[in-house]
Amino acid sequence: MRRVLRILKRNGFEGVIIPDHAPQVTCAAPWHAGMAYALGYLRAGLQAV
């Protein structure tokens, strides 16, 4: 994933990045928790590049 993010940054990508899937989480709101995790992972990756 970081490699893809680096390539996007190197090429000046300014669009939207949307996760196509999220990890399965066992809790009261599994889809929301999984999506929050996926978005946090993407955000950390963007900060790393």
C-alpha positions in Angstrom: 0.0 0.0 0.0 2.8 2.4 0.8 4.3 1.8 -2.6 1.0 2.8 -4.3 0.7 5.9 -2.1 4.3 6.9 -3.0 3.5 6.5 -6.7 0.3 8.6 -6.4 2.2 11.3 -4.5 5.1 11.3 -7.0 2.7 11.8 -9.9 0.8 14.6 -8.2 -2.5 12.7 -7.6 -5.0 15.0 -6.0 -8.1 12.8 -6.1 -10.0 10.8 -3.5 -8.7 7.6 -2.0 -11.4 5.2 -0.8 -10.8 1.8 0.8 -12.5 -0.9 -1.2 -12.7 -3.2 1.8 -12.2 -3.1 5.6 -11.1 -5.7 8.1 -13.9 -7.6 9.9 -14.2 -6.4 13.5 -16.4 -8.0 16.2 -18.2 -5.2 18.0 -21.5 -3.3 18.1 -20.8 -1.5 14.8 -18.5 -3.8 12.9 -18.7 -2.0 9.5 -18.0 1.4 11.0 -15.1 0.1 13.2 -13.5 -1.7 10.2 -13.8 1.3 8.0 -12.3 3.5 10.7 -9.4 1.2 10.9 -9.0 1.2 7.1 -9.1 4.9 6.9 -6.6 5.3 9.8 -4.3 2.9 8.0 -4.5 5.0 4.8 -4.0 8.3 6.7 -0.9 6.9 8.4 0.4 5.7 5.0 -0.1 9.2 3.5 1.7 10.8 6.4 4.6 8.3 6.0 5.1 9.2 2.3 
